[in-house]
Amino acid sequence: MLSAPPPPTPANTVMTTTTTTTPVTVANPAYVTTSTATPVVSTIIVTQAPPALQQEVVLARPSPQHVWLGGYWTWRDSRYEWMAGHWELPPNSNSVWVAPRWEQQGNAYKFYEGYWN
């Protein structure tokens, strides 16, 4: 009788959270205030390589201004999850999309979020 092999060892995940503050000015005819917004940026590092990118069907472009943001693998609930590509309007006409990516660092893989530059 053969027994099934043990399940794979779960990947180690390290999540680092850093916070930055950005002043936000709110204007009102009666007064002007400045407050601080605190976006949270997390870093994901795993020891399991991400799967190959999936083939996607690119739907018709909604307008000449829309930019296709290709799908990518992210890390959620201790596993890779596919985030489908989609059309998006850039924040302004000079914006360029920098795609999210995984970079190997020794025996680990670090995830970098996509952003408009």
C-alpha positions in Angstrom: 0.0 0.0 0.0 1.3 3.4 -1.0 0.7 6.5 1.1 0.4 10.0 -0.2 3.4 12.3 0.2 3.1 14.9 2.9 1.7 18.3 1.9 4.3 20.9 0.9 5.7 23.0 3.6 3.9 26.4 3.6 6.0 29.3 2.4 7.4 31.7 4.9 5.9 35.1 4.7 7.3 38.3 6.1 5.2 41.4 5.9 6.7 44.7 6.9 4.4 47.7 7.3 5.8 51.2 7.0 3.8 54.4 7.3 4.5 57.8 5.8 2.7 61.0 6.3 1.6 63.4 3.6 0.1 66.8 4.4 -3.4 67.4 3.0 -4.8 70.9 2.7 -8.5 71.3 2.7 -9.8 74.7 1.5 -13.1 76.2 2.6 -14.1 79.9 2.1 -14.4 80.3 5.8 -11.0 78.6 6.7 -8.1 76.5 5.5 -6.9 73.5 7.4 -4.0 71.1 7.0 -4.3 67.5 8.1 -2.0 64.5 7.8 -3.0 61.4 5.8 -1.2 58.2 6.7 -1.0 55.7 3.8 0.1 52.2 4.8 2.6 50.5 2.6 3.3 46.8 3.1 6.2 44.7 1.8 5.6 41.0 1.0 8.4 38.5 1.0 7.8 34.8 0.4 10.1 31.8 -0.1 7.9 30.2 -2.8 8.4 31.4 -6.4 5.4 33.0 -8.1 3.6 31.0 -10.8 4.0 32.0 -14.5 1.8 34.9 -15.6 -1.5 33.8 -17.0 -2.7 34.4 -20.6 -5.3 37.1 -20.6 -7.9 38.2 -23.1 -7.6 41.9 -23.5 -11.1 43.4 -24.0 -11.8 46.3 -26.4 -10.2 49.6 -25.2 -13.0 51.8 -23.7 -11.3 55.0 -25.0 -8.0 56.2 -26.5 -7.1 57.5 -23.0 -7.4 54.1 -21.2 -4.3 52.1 -20.5 -4.2 48.3 -20.1 -2.9 47.2 -16.7 -1.9 43.5 -17.1 -2.7 40.9 -14.6 -0.3 39.7 -11.9 0.1 37.4 -9.0 -0.2 38.7 -5.4 0.1 37.0 -2.1 -3.1 36.6 0.0 -4.1 34.2 2.8 -0.8 32.4 2.6 -1.0 31.6 -1.2 -0.7 33.3 -4.6 -3.8 34.8 -6.0 -4.3 36.1 -9.6 -5.3 39.7 -10.0 -6.9 40.1 -13.5 -5.8 42.8 -15.9 -8.1 45.7 -16.6 -8.4 49.0 -18.4 -7.8 52.1 -16.3 -7.7 55.9 -16.9 -4.3 57.4 -15.9 -4.4 60.1 -13.2 -3.1 62.6 -15.8 -2.0 62.6 -19.4 1.7 62.4 -18.5 1.4 59.3 -16.2 3.1 56.1 -17.0 2.1 52.8 -15.4 4.9 50.9 -13.6 3.6 47.3 -13.4 3.8 45.3 -10.2 6.5 42.7 -10.0 8.2 40.0 -8.0 12.0 40.1 -7.6 14.1 37.2 -6.4 16.4 38.1 -3.4 18.5 35.0 -2.5 16.0 32.3 -1.6 13.1 34.7 -1.3 10.8 36.7 -3.6 9.9 40.3 -2.8 6.7 41.9 -4.2 6.6 45.5 -5.5 3.2 47.1 -6.0 2.3 48.7 -9.3 2.0 52.5 -9.4 1.4 55.5 -11.7 4.6 57.5 -12.3 
